[in-house]
Amino acid sequence: MSDRKAYSAEELQKLRDAVSLLESYKFSNVFGDISGSLQKVVDVIEISSNSQDGDQYDFVHPEKAPHFKGGEYLVQIINAIREEKVVRIYYHPFYEDKPYFSEVHPYLLKEYRNRWYMIGLNDFKGQLRTYALDRIRDLVLSDIPYQKHNFSAKDYFRHSIGIIAPGGEPVKTRIAVQKTQAQYMITQPWHESQNIDEETEDEIIFSFRVHPTYEFISLILSYGKDLRVLEPTSLIADLCQHLEVMSAYYRDIG
């Protein structure tokens, strides 16, 4: 016999109601929409409830998110944001040899690619900074006064894909994508500014208003020969440099 719990129709309906309720609130003031994660829980439970003892469901493979470090700080940071408290973190970035202390006025928790990030004001530098929770080694409350900030997550990330948010207005980016691949972009847009400018026999021309961050360039490169950048020339030059370096890795092979 399986030890898997069988959920009643009433229990499943309560879960669906909870998803709908959370979806209406969005929780945007704290850490964005989590209803999608709850909906996955409902989907998995419904699959489980319709299975029979011993079924392995090899024909159903939901995507599994890896366990992430730093989750133990989520509640502390949420409470600090709500109560307007400063946090003192012992932080170890990937690019530093040793961790260091920072005092941060937290404003937002943001998830991106199964990692959580805290966006807040660095007290020493007086600038907004992004901190990955999996790079925090310790976190305690600080007794320094909390500085309120006219922070808007929507405005801060308006022209960004991912977690990096440069300031200023970005220039228009236009790309041409082969029609077979363009359908993926149409059904799952990269960014809210994505627009179809024109369509040819073989390609669809998309435009964006986003900063050319690492995440955006990575998306472009992931389409390989099926995508070409039309403008701006600065992005084209950056991509050429990337491709030259990549080409050099394999030039002497074989």
C-alpha positions as CSV (number, residue, x, y, z in Angstrom):
1,M,0.0,0.0,0.0
2,S,1.1,3.5,-0.7
3,D,1.5,6.0,2.2
4,R,0.4,8.8,-0.1
5,K,-2.5,10.9,1.3
6,A,-5.8,10.8,-0.7
7,Y,-7.3,14.3,-0.9
8,S,-11.1,14.7,-0.9
9,A,-12.9,16.8,-3.4
10,E,-13.7,19.3,-0.6
11,E,-10.0,19.6,0.3
12,L,-9.0,20.1,-3.4
13,Q,-11.7,22.8,-3.8
14,K,-10.3,24.6,-0.7
15,L,-6.9,24.6,-2.3
16,R,-8.3,26.0,-5.5
17,D,-10.1,28.7,-3.6
18,A,-6.9,29.7,-1.8
19,V,-5.1,30.0,-5.1
20,S,-7.8,32.2,-6.5
21,L,-7.7,34.4,-3.4
22,L,-4.0,34.8,-3.5
23,E,-4.1,35.5,-7.2
24,S,-6.5,38.4,-6.5
25,Y,-4.1,40.0,-4.0
26,K,-0.8,39.2,-5.9
27,F,1.2,40.0,-2.7
28,S,3.1,42.5,-4.9
29,N,4.1,44.7,-1.9
30,V,6.2,41.9,-0.5
31,F,7.5,39.4,-3.0
32,G,5.3,39.2,-6.1
33,D,2.8,36.6,-7.3
34,I,3.1,33.2,-5.6
35,S,-0.2,31.9,-6.9
36,G,1.6,30.1,-9.8
37,S,3.5,28.0,-7.2
38,L,0.3,27.1,-5.4
39,Q,-1.4,26.2,-8.6
40,K,1.4,23.7,-9.2
41,V,0.7,22.2,-5.8
42,V,-3.0,21.8,-6.7
43,D,-2.1,20.2,-10.1
44,V,0.3,17.7,-8.4
45,I,-2.3,16.8,-5.8
46,E,-5.0,16.3,-8.4
47,I,-2.8,14.0,-10.3
48,S,-2.0,12.1,-7.1
49,S,-5.7,11.9,-6.1
50,N,-6.6,10.4,-9.5
51,S,-3.8,7.8,-9.4
52,Q,-4.1,4.3,-7.9
53,D,-1.9,2.7,-5.3
54,G,1.5,1.8,-6.8
55,D,1.2,4.1,-9.8
56,Q,4.5,5.8,-10.6
57,Y,3.1,8.2,-13.2
58,D,6.1,8.0,-15.5
59,F,4.1,9.8,-18.1
60,V,3.8,13.0,-16.0
61,H,7.0,14.9,-15.3
62,P,6.5,18.3,-13.7
63,E,9.5,20.6,-13.6
64,K,11.3,20.4,-10.3
65,A,12.8,23.5,-8.8
66,P,16.1,22.8,-7.0
67,H,16.5,23.5,-3.3
68,F,17.9,27.0,-2.8
69,K,20.0,28.3,0.1
70,G,18.9,31.4,2.0
71,G,15.3,30.4,2.4
72,E,15.7,30.6,6.1
73,Y,16.0,34.4,5.8
74,L,12.7,34.9,4.0
75,V,10.5,35.4,7.0
76,Q,13.0,37.7,8.7
77,I,13.3,39.9,5.7
78,I,9.5,40.0,5.1
79,N,9.0,41.1,8.7
80,A,11.8,43.7,8.4
81,I,10.1,45.2,5.4
82,R,6.7,45.2,7.1
83,E,8.0,46.7,10.3
84,E,10.5,49.0,8.6
85,K,13.6,47.6,10.2
86,V,17.2,47.7,9.0
87,V,19.0,44.4,8.5
88,R,22.7,43.7,9.1
89,I,23.9,41.0,6.8
90,Y,27.1,39.1,6.5
91,Y,27.3,38.8,2.7
92,H,29.7,36.9,0.4
93,P,29.3,37.7,-3.3
94,F,30.6,35.3,-5.9
95,Y,33.2,37.9,-7.0
96,E,34.7,38.5,-3.5
97,D,37.2,36.4,-1.7
98,K,35.7,37.0,1.7
99,P,32.3,38.0,3.1
100,Y,31.7,41.4,4.6
101,F,29.0,43.2,6.7
102,S,26.4,45.5,5.2
103,E,23.5,47.3,6.7
104,V,20.5,47.4,4.4
105,H,17.1,49.1,4.4
106,P,15.1,46.3,2.7
107,Y,12.3,47.3,0.2
108,L,11.5,44.2,-1.9
109,L,12.0,40.4,-2.2
110,K,12.1,39.2,-5.7
111,E,12.4,35.7,-7.1
112,Y,14.2,35.0,-10.4
113,R,15.0,31.5,-11.8
114,N,14.4,29.8,-8.5
115,R,16.6,32.2,-6.5
116,W,15.4,34.9,-4.1
117,Y,16.9,38.4,-4.0
118,M,16.5,41.3,-1.6
119,I,16.5,44.8,-3.0
120,G,17.3,47.6,-0.5
121,L,19.3,50.7,0.3
122,N,22.9,50.1,1.2
123,D,23.3,52.3,4.3
124,F,27.0,53.0,3.7
125,K,26.9,53.7,0.0
126,G,23.4,55.3,-0.1
127,Q,22.5,53.4,-3.2
128,L,20.0,50.6,-4.0
129,R,21.6,47.2,-4.2
130,T,20.5,43.7,-4.9
131,Y,21.5,40.8,-2.6
132,A,21.1,37.1,-3.3
133,L,19.7,35.3,-0.3
134,D,21.9,32.3,-1.0
135,R,25.0,34.5,-0.5
136,I,23.9,35.7,2.9
137,R,25.9,34.0,5.7
138,D,24.1,35.7,8.6
139,L,21.3,38.2,9.1
140,V,20.2,40.1,12.2
141,L,18.2,43.3,12.8
142,S,20.1,46.6,13.2
143,D,19.2,49.4,15.5
144,I,19.9,52.2,13.1
145,P,16.9,54.3,11.9
146,Y,15.1,52.9,8.9
147,Q,15.1,55.1,5.8
148,K,11.8,55.1,3.8
149,H,12.2,55.2,0.1
150,N,9.8,56.0,-2.7
151,F,10.5,52.5,-4.1
152,S,8.3,51.0,-6.8
153,A,9.2,47.5,-7.9
154,K,7.2,48.0,-11.1
155,D,9.2,51.2,-12.0
156,Y,12.5,49.8,-10.8
157,F,12.3,46.7,-13.1
158,R,10.3,48.4,-15.8
159,H,13.1,48.2,-18.4
160,S,14.8,45.0,-17.2
161,I,14.8,41.3,-17.7
162,G,15.9,39.4,-14.7
163,I,17.4,40.9,-11.5
164,I,19.8,43.6,-12.9
165,A,18.1,47.0,-13.2
166,P,20.3,49.8,-14.6
167,G,19.0,53.3,-14.4
168,G,17.8,55.6,-17.2
169,E,15.8,55.0,-20.3
170,P,16.9,52.2,-22.6
171,V,17.2,52.6,-26.4
172,K,14.9,50.6,-28.6
173,T,16.1,47.1,-29.5
174,R,14.9,45.3,-32.6
175,I,15.5,41.7,-33.4
176,A,14.5,39.4,-36.3
177,V,13.5,35.8,-35.4
178,Q,12.8,32.9,-37.6
179,K,9.1,32.2,-37.7
180,T,9.4,28.7,-36.3
181,Q,11.2,30.0,-33.2
182,A,9.2,33.3,-33.0
183,Q,6.1,31.4,-31.9
184,Y,7.7,30.7,-28.6
185,M,8.3,34.4,-28.0
186,I,4.7,35.2,-29.0
187,T,3.2,32.7,-26.6
188,Q,5.7,33.5,-23.8
189,P,6.9,37.1,-24.2
190,W,10.3,38.0,-22.9
191,H,9.1,41.4,-21.5
192,E,6.0,43.6,-21.2
193,S,7.4,46.0,-23.8
194,Q,7.7,43.3,-26.4
195,N,6.0,44.2,-29.6
196,I,5.7,42.8,-33.2
197,D,6.8,45.5,-35.6
198,E,6.5,43.6,-38.8
199,E,6.5,40.2,-40.4
200,T,8.3,38.9,-43.5
201,E,8.0,35.6,-45.3
202,D,10.6,34.0,-43.0
203,E,10.9,36.2,-40.0
204,I,9.0,38.2,-37.4
205,I,10.5,41.5,-36.2
206,F,10.2,42.2,-32.5
207,S,11.0,45.4,-30.6
208,F,11.8,46.0,-26.9
209,R,12.5,48.8,-24.5
210,V,14.9,47.0,-22.2
211,H,18.5,47.5,-21.0
212,P,21.0,45.1,-22.6
213,T,21.8,43.3,-19.4
214,Y,23.5,39.9,-19.0
215,E,20.1,38.2,-18.8
216,F,18.8,39.9,-22.0
217,I,22.0,39.0,-23.9
218,S,21.8,35.5,-22.7
219,L,18.3,35.2,-24.1
220,I,19.4,36.5,-27.4
221,L,22.3,34.1,-27.6
222,S,20.1,31.1,-26.6
223,Y,18.3,31.4,-30.0
224,G,21.6,30.9,-31.9
225,K,21.3,31.3,-35.7
226,D,17.5,31.7,-35.5
227,L,17.8,35.3,-34.2
228,R,19.7,38.4,-35.4
229,V,19.8,41.8,-33.8
230,L,18.9,44.7,-36.0
231,E,19.5,47.6,-33.6
232,P,21.0,49.2,-31.7
233,T,24.5,49.1,-33.1
234,S,26.0,49.1,-29.6
235,L,24.3,45.8,-28.8
236,I,25.4,44.4,-32.1
237,A,29.0,45.3,-31.3
238,D,28.7,43.7,-27.8
239,L,27.3,40.5,-29.4
240,C,30.1,40.4,-32.0
241,Q,32.6,40.5,-29.2
242,H,30.9,37.7,-27.3
243,L,30.8,35.6,-30.4
244,E,34.4,36.2,-31.2
245,V,35.4,35.0,-27.8
246,M,33.1,32.0,-28.0
247,S,34.5,31.1,-31.5
248,A,38.0,31.2,-30.2
249,Y,37.2,28.5,-27.7
250,Y,36.5,26.0,-30.5
251,R,38.7,27.4,-33.3
252,D,41.6,25.0,-32.8
253,I,39.5,21.9,-32.0
254,G,39.7,19.1,-34.6
